[in-house]
Amino acid sequence: MNLSDVEKAAVLLIALGPDRSKQILEQLGTSDLLPIVGAMKRMRSIPHEVRRAVLLEGNRILHKLSG
């Protein structure tokens, strides 16, 4: 998987759905928000394996942080 961090954030937010994504996006400042929303708009479809890889990476990060 060769995605930037912004693209990974976009995939994660799309996977979370509109309601949960909205809660997260409301917490971001403009400088973080605009690139992520732009990446979300550019993504037409996300292959299942890409979505799964991003979700697994996010889960590993959260597991380490809770640690």
N, C-alpha and C positions, 0 to 999 in steps of 0.2 A: 504494500500500500504506500503510495507516494503522494500523500496529501499534506498540505501546509496545516499549521495549527488552526488557522482561521477556517479552512475547509473542514477540518475535523470537528470544530465547534459547530459549524453549520450542519453537518451530518447528524451530530448528536441532538441538536435542537429540532431538526426535522423529525428524527426518530421519536422524540419525546411528545410530539404533537403540539397543536396550537396553544392549548391552555397552559400547559407546563412551560412551554417555550416563552410565552408571553411573560410569565412570572420572572423568568431568568433575564430576559431581554430588558425588562423594566429596571433592573438593577445595574445595567451597564451604562457607562458614559458614552458620549457620542463617538469618541475616538475608537472605542472597542466595538460599538454597536454597528456603525456603518460598514466596516469591512465584512463582518459576519452576515449581516442582512444582504449585502451585495453577493456574497458567496452563495447564500441560500437561494437567491433569485436566479443565479446562473445554473444551479443544479436541476436538470430536467428529471433525471432518474438516478437513483443510487442503487448500484448492484447490491444484492443481498449480502455477498461476502464482504463488501466494503462497509456496509452498515454494521455487520456483525463484528468486524475487526475494530471499528471505532468504538462500539459499545463495550467490547472486551477491554480495550485500552483504558477507556474511562473508568470501568469497574476496577481495574488494577490500580489506577491512580487513587481512586477513592478509598480502596482497601488500605493502601499504604498510608494515606493521610489519617485514617481512623486508628491506625496502629499500634 
